[in-house]
Each structure stands twice: as structure tokens, then as C-alpha cells.
Amino acid sequence: MAKQQSEKTSNADPKKKINWPEILRFLVVGGVASILDVGGTALCTNVFGWPELIAKGICFFLGTVANYILCRLWVFKSQDDDIAAQTVKFFAINVVALLASVLMLWVYNTVLRLPAWLAATGNNLFPNLNATAETMKNVPNFLTPPIAALINYLGSKLWVFSAKKGQKAR
């Protein structure tokens, strides 16, 4: 019985195994893109005096471009020759992840009123906390990135960078 189990496991489709090194590379690349986005925005607004929305837009774009290049070359090691189509798909996946993040923030803040609930609950559990909805307003911002990262990873792996060498992406 144990021998049959080991044969079943050894014959498993390798595509279905979790590729931890790839996931780790993806997370490192995401960190680099986030540093370019957040750090670049801070640098441009605080040091160069740029308007915040302009700095954010430019730095988000630069972070996304760096993310694409590093995902293509290092994370997924893409050999697809149709770089234009791949780039459009990558940006489309990022827009989907952004929209999902915005929707989740809206649900957390408007529908669930999470910051107010966290403040009330926190003050009940820890009377000296003195939390307010204002002090808890950034908590939902920490809840959305894992979902956006999952959307980006799955979209990139299964759609954007899915082509094998010499094949066009689907």
C-alpha cells in the first residue's frame, strides 16, 4: 500500500507542484517594485517637491515596468518573442489587481467600517489604547496587498508568461 502511494506521488504532474523558488523570486521582485513606487514617491515629493499625485503616478508606472522586466527575465524566465502582447497582458493583470485592491478598500472602509470597528474593539480589549477610526484608517491598506499579489502571480504565471520557448502566449 505504501509503495502504491509513493508511485502515485512520484508520477504526479510536475506542473501542479508548488514552485517555491519562483514564488520567492516573485515576492522579491514585488518588494523591489514597491520600493520604487513608495520610496520613489517619497523622494520625489519630499526632496524634489513634486506634486504627490504626479510623483505617485510616475513612480507606480516605473515600479510596474521594473516588475515586468524582472518577472520576464528572472521570475518566469520567459522566452516568448511577442513582447508587446506580453506587456499588454502584464499591465492588464496589474490593472485587475489594482481594481480588486480598490474594491476591497471600499468594502473594508465603507461597507464593513473596519477602522471604526477595530478602534472600538481595540479600546474594549486594551482600555489604554485610545484608538480612533482615524488612527486605524490605514489598517485595511495592509490587508489588500496579499490579494493583489496573488492575482498578479496567478495571472502572470497562467496567462502572461505561460508560453514555452518558440511559442506565442495564449
C-alpha positions as CSV (number, residue, x, y, z in Angstrom):
1,M,0.0,0.0,0.0
2,A,2.8,2.4,0.9
3,K,4.6,1.5,-2.3
4,Q,1.4,2.4,-4.4
5,Q,1.2,5.7,-2.6
6,S,4.8,6.6,-3.3
7,E,4.3,5.6,-7.0
8,K,1.3,7.9,-7.2
9,T,3.2,10.8,-5.7
10,S,6.2,10.3,-7.9
11,N,4.0,10.2,-11.0
12,A,2.3,13.5,-10.1
13,D,2.2,16.1,-12.8
14,P,5.3,18.4,-12.1
15,K,3.3,21.4,-13.3
16,K,1.0,21.0,-10.3
17,K,3.8,21.2,-7.7
18,I,4.3,24.5,-5.9
19,N,7.4,26.2,-7.2
20,W,8.6,27.9,-4.1
21,P,11.8,29.4,-5.6
22,E,9.7,31.0,-8.3
23,I,7.2,32.4,-5.7
24,L,10.1,33.7,-3.6
25,R,11.6,35.4,-6.7
26,F,8.2,36.9,-7.4
27,L,7.9,38.3,-3.9
28,V,11.4,39.8,-4.1
29,V,10.6,41.4,-7.4
30,G,7.3,42.7,-5.8
31,G,9.4,44.2,-3.0
32,V,11.7,45.9,-5.4
33,A,8.7,47.4,-7.4
34,S,7.1,48.5,-4.1
35,I,10.3,50.3,-3.0
36,L,10.5,52.0,-6.4
37,D,6.8,53.0,-6.1
38,V,6.7,54.1,-2.4
39,G,10.3,55.2,-2.0
40,G,10.3,57.0,-5.3
41,T,7.1,58.8,-4.4
42,A,8.5,59.9,-1.1
43,L,11.8,61.0,-2.7
44,C,10.0,63.0,-5.5
45,T,7.6,64.7,-3.1
46,N,9.8,65.4,-0.1
47,V,13.2,66.1,-1.8
48,F,12.2,67.4,-5.3
49,G,8.9,69.0,-4.3
50,W,6.8,67.3,-7.0
51,P,3.0,67.2,-6.5
52,E,2.1,63.9,-4.8
53,L,-0.3,62.6,-7.4
54,I,2.2,63.2,-10.3
55,A,5.0,61.6,-8.3
56,K,2.8,58.6,-7.4
57,G,1.7,58.1,-11.0
58,I,5.2,58.2,-12.4
59,C,6.7,56.0,-9.6
60,F,3.9,53.5,-9.8
61,F,4.5,53.2,-13.5
62,L,8.3,52.9,-13.1
63,G,7.7,50.2,-10.4
64,T,5.4,48.3,-12.7
65,V,7.9,48.5,-15.6
66,A,10.6,47.2,-13.4
67,N,8.3,44.5,-12.1
68,Y,7.5,43.4,-15.7
69,I,11.2,43.3,-16.8
70,L,12.3,41.3,-13.7
71,C,9.3,38.9,-13.9
72,R,10.0,38.3,-17.6
73,L,13.8,37.8,-17.2
74,W,14.2,36.4,-13.7
75,V,11.0,35.1,-12.2
76,F,9.3,33.3,-15.1
77,K,12.3,33.3,-17.5
78,S,10.1,34.0,-20.5
79,Q,11.3,33.1,-24.0
80,D,8.2,34.5,-25.7
81,D,9.0,36.6,-28.7
82,D,5.8,38.6,-28.6
83,I,6.9,41.1,-26.0
84,A,4.3,43.7,-27.0
85,A,1.4,41.3,-26.3
86,Q,3.0,40.0,-23.2
87,T,3.5,43.6,-21.9
88,V,-0.2,44.5,-22.5
89,K,-1.3,41.3,-20.7
90,F,1.0,42.1,-17.8
91,F,-0.4,45.7,-17.4
92,A,-3.9,44.3,-17.8
93,I,-3.3,41.9,-14.9
94,N,-1.9,44.7,-12.8
95,V,-5.0,46.8,-13.5
96,V,-7.2,43.9,-12.4
97,A,-5.2,43.6,-9.2
98,L,-5.4,47.4,-8.6
99,L,-9.2,47.4,-9.1
100,A,-9.5,44.4,-6.8
101,S,-7.5,46.4,-4.2
102,V,-9.6,49.5,-4.5
103,L,-12.8,47.4,-4.3
104,M,-11.5,45.7,-1.1
105,L,-10.6,49.0,0.4
106,W,-14.0,50.3,-0.3
107,V,-15.6,47.2,1.3
108,Y,-13.4,47.4,4.3
109,N,-13.9,51.1,4.9
110,T,-17.4,51.8,3.7
111,V,-19.4,48.6,3.9
112,L,-17.7,47.0,6.9
113,R,-16.5,50.2,8.5
114,L,-13.4,48.2,9.6
115,P,-11.4,51.1,11.0
116,A,-14.2,52.2,13.4
117,W,-14.8,48.5,14.4
118,L,-11.1,48.0,15.0
119,A,-11.0,51.1,17.2
120,A,-14.0,50.1,19.2
121,T,-12.8,46.5,19.6
122,G,-9.2,47.6,20.4
123,N,-10.4,50.1,23.0
124,N,-12.5,47.4,24.6
125,L,-9.7,44.9,24.7
126,F,-7.0,47.4,25.6
127,P,-8.5,50.4,27.5
128,N,-5.3,52.5,27.3
129,L,-5.1,52.1,23.5
130,N,-7.1,55.3,22.8
131,A,-7.7,54.1,19.2
132,T,-10.0,56.1,16.9
133,A,-11.3,55.3,13.4
134,E,-8.7,57.9,12.2
135,T,-5.8,56.1,13.8
136,M,-7.0,52.8,12.4
137,K,-7.7,54.1,8.9
138,N,-4.5,52.6,7.4
139,V,-5.1,49.0,8.7
140,P,-7.1,48.0,5.6
141,N,-4.2,49.1,3.4
142,F,-2.2,46.2,4.9
143,L,-5.0,43.7,4.1
144,T,-5.2,44.2,0.3
145,P,-1.6,43.6,-0.9
146,P,-1.7,39.8,-0.4
147,I,-4.8,39.5,-2.6
148,A,-3.3,41.8,-5.2
149,A,0.0,39.8,-5.1
150,L,-2.0,36.5,-5.6
151,I,-3.9,38.0,-8.5
152,N,-0.6,39.2,-10.1
153,Y,1.2,35.9,-9.5
154,L,-1.6,33.7,-10.9
155,G,-2.3,36.0,-13.8
156,S,1.4,36.3,-14.7
157,K,2.1,32.6,-14.3
158,L,-1.0,31.2,-16.1
159,W,-1.6,33.9,-18.7
160,V,1.2,36.5,-19.2
161,F,4.3,34.3,-19.1
162,S,2.7,30.9,-19.9
163,A,4.2,30.4,-23.4
164,K,7.1,28.0,-23.8
165,K,10.2,28.8,-25.9
166,G,9.2,29.3,-29.6
167,Q,5.5,29.5,-28.7
168,K,3.3,32.5,-28.6
169,A,1.5,33.2,-25.4
170,R,-2.2,32.2,-25.4
